[in-house]
Amino acid sequence: MFKLGVPLLSLIRLSLIIMILCGFIYPVAMTGIAQVTMYEKANGSILYDEEKKPIGSLFIGQSFTDPQFFHGRISSIEFDGRNSGSENYSLSNSELLERIDSALVEWETSNPTTPANEVPIDLLTNSASGLDPHITPEAAIVQVSRISEAIQVEEWQLIELVEGHTEGRDLGVFGAERVNVLQLNLSLLELVDGSGSYGKLDEL
């Protein structure tokens, strides 16, 4: 009759210990620590309205199309967090060029006072994940004219709003300056609601 040798028994015991440690104890411990030390980030950095209803995440972009709001990047997956990722087209790819041309046409329709050659590239292309909630400060500033006309707020106020929401490079070196579009639009709501110039924008 075949008998398990000592080395094989040791291997089985080691495998079981590793599965318990890595598959149960470690995840539970990390989840518990995250819930205690960084509750908001561990739960998706969800933002809530005054009635405590979720309106979005700081990590996932949204499709803003109303001329009253700052618009984010385009997304071929409609910012669906279950379907992260987009095609990594080269700059010579015909589908990418067609998509950029289509985005430019939409831009010219929504922003007739801003020339197409002044549109930052991040407003015309997907991010790698298709979920990026940020745009460059330049991509926000170029929308100021449209928003100012739509809600009757001075352009300098909107520019100050963008500057106040501009995040610097990580550790001062990595990445680029960026603006979270959802946070920016929430501050825009506060600005307009308090100014009395337009009452209140449509809800997010």
Secondary structure, DSSP 8 states (H G I E B T S, - for coil): -----HHHHHHHHHHHHHHHIIIIIHHHHHHHHHHHH-HHHHTT-EEE-TTS-EEEESSS-----STTS------TTTT-GGG-------TT-HHHHHHHHHHHHHHHHH-TTS-GGGS-GGGTS--SSS---EE-HHHHHTTHHHHHHHHT--HHHHHHHHHHTEE--BTTTBS--EEEHHHHHHHHHHHHHHHSSSS-----
